[in-house]
Amino acid sequence: MDTNTSTLSSAQAIALEDKYGAHNYHPLPVVLDRGEGVHVWDVEGKKYYDFLSAYSAINQGHCHPRIIGALKSQAEKMTLTSRAFYNSRLGEFEKFACEFFGFDKLLPMNSGAEAVETALKISRKWGYEKKGIEENEAVIVVCENNFHGRTTTIISFSNDQDARKNFGPYTAGFVSIPYNDANALKKVLEDMPNVVAFLVEPIQGEAGVFVPTDGYLAKAKELCAAKNVLFIADEIQTGIARTGDMLAVEHDGVKPDVLVLGKALSGGAYPVSAVLANDHIMGVIKPGQHGSTFGGNPNAAAVAMEALKVVVDENLADNAKKLGELFRSEMQKYIDNSNIVKSIRGRGLLNAILINDTEESSTAWDICVKLKDNGLLAKPTHGNIIRFAPPLVMTKEQLLDCVSIITSTLKDFE
């Protein structure tokens, strides 16, 4: 691997972003220059464990040689045709992914938010044309504390005021219910005959890795099926082996009507997202009604196929399940005698610890800065929660090393 680092110092790179970039993020003060596997290096050459994986986009590890190889090979041949023409890779990818996940059709997009928007549009159109809902009367049920992206429509049904305030007027047609509450879903489906879909994260990531009760997703799917309502699983962060199953809904034995994928669908090498559904749902979309110039481009198709093959060939779901159990077990030993950490929760290698302080405190942030100093990168969510989501290619020895770094760092805050 090329070991050349940037000619900029960390301070210079941060200053450039601060001066010329919109201030729409609050990054940890580290400037990353290269990555390989579970490790990243900053511009000064310091090595870190990556314990965020770009919010679970890099499940296959940084710069996986097979995925980068597929990208290079395709990029040297053809990168973009638009959808004005067929390209030689898209159909191959669509067939591969449909058979991989068990659906009839795939609609390719680029970002996760685009894929969620696509699922919303498909569901509404299906509601009008297949279910017989009166036009403009469709309702989509969502969950409180959801995170599905940051488009105008998506933030319209968010209750995160940072994401929502002063971006109105908001898009109508959404009803929010408590997460992990099948009775709340049952009631809204009984009270509102014009519901077309239920959009849900199998585990709420941005809410702090909130894991629902076993059986909740299965009950929700059953309730939706009884009322001819589409069950949409947003697996952008939880999918592609992150939680120990290929899809997080598989933990409850659920097959969604509409599946939304992104992030690790490309192993972090290229923006690729997708919506999958069967013909009776996807068939409502006709030419000119939805699309994307870059969606389904040859690079995306080649990269996504290889990224999925890597997950299977390297048994990453099984590794995530085993290492996740080990991580929670080892961390619990520390938490049992800790004053600074209340609890740990998660599934597979998507986990979070709850810091014993308020959401308004800086404690979780300060811990993450200290973790950075000690060679491990993680980030708080909701003020007092720290999410831990390393690449799934991590080994047992590396994981135990990371547990040691985390626990020794936490001791400084007890």
C-alpha positions, 0 to 999 in steps of 0.5 A: 500500500502507498504510505504517502500521507497528505502534505497538510498537517491535521491543523491545516486540514481542519482550518481549511474545512472550517473556512471553506466548508459549510458547518453541517458536521461536528467531527472528532478532531482527527484528519484521516488520510488512509485506511486498511482493514480495521485501521486508519491513519491520520495525516501525521501517520498515527494509527487508529482502530476504526470503531465507527466504520463510517456509520456501518458503511465499511463492514468489509474493512477499509479499502478491501482489495477485492472491492477496490479491484472491482472499482478500478477494473470497471472505472478503467472501462466505463463509469457512467452511461446514465439510464438513457442507455442500457449498460453491461453491468446493471442487469447483472447486478440487479439479478445478483442482488434480487437472488441474493435477497429474494426479491423480484425487482431492484431499483438502484440509487446512490445514497441512503436518503435517496433510497428511503425517498424511493421507497416512500414514493413507491409505497404511495403509488402502490397505495393509490394504484393497487390498494385503492386509496384516494389520491393524496390521502395516503399515510405512512406510519413511522416511529419516534426517534427514527433516522432515515436521512435528511431530505425535506420529506424525511425530516418532516417526520423526524422528532429530532429538532436539530434535523427539523427546526427551521426547515419547514414547511413540512411534508404531510402524510406521516403518522409517528408512533412509539418504537417497539410498541406493537399495540400502537401500530395495531391501533393506528392501522385499525383507526386509519384505513388509508395507511399504505406502509410502515417504515421501520429500522430493525434497530434504531441506530442514531437513536443510540442503538435501540434494540427492539424486543424479540418478536416486535418486528414479526408482530409488526409484519403480521399486523401490516399483512392483515391490513394490506400495508407494506412493511418497509425495512430500512436496513441501510445501517443494520443490513449487510451482516452488521448485526450477525444476520445478513439482514437485521429483520432475519433475527425475527424471521421477517421478510419485508415487503420493501427492503432499503439498502445502502452504506455497506452495499458498496463496502464504503468504496462508492455511493450505492443504494437500492430498493428491492420489492416484488413485482406487484409492488415495484410494477407501479413505477413506469418510465419517467416517474422516478430515477437518477443519473448516477443510479445504477451506473457501471461502477456501482454495479460492479462494486456492489456485487463484489462487496456482497460476495466478500460478505459471504466469502469471508463469513462476516455475518457469523464473525459479527455475531460471535465478536458482538457477543464477546464484546458485550460480555467483556464490556459488561465485566467492566460495567458491573463495577463502573460509575461512568457507564450505565449499560451496553446494548446492541446486536452483532457488531452494532453496539452502544454504551450509555454514559452516566451523565445527561444528554447535554453534558460533554462527557461522552464527547470527552471520552471519545476524544480521549479514545482518539488519543489512545488509538481508537475512533468512536463518536457519541450519539444523542449526547450521552451514548457512544456507538461502537461499530468496527469493521466486520473483518476484525479478529478476536485478538483485535477486538480484545485489544480494543476492549482494553483501550476502551476500558482503560480510557473509561477508567480515567472518567470514573 
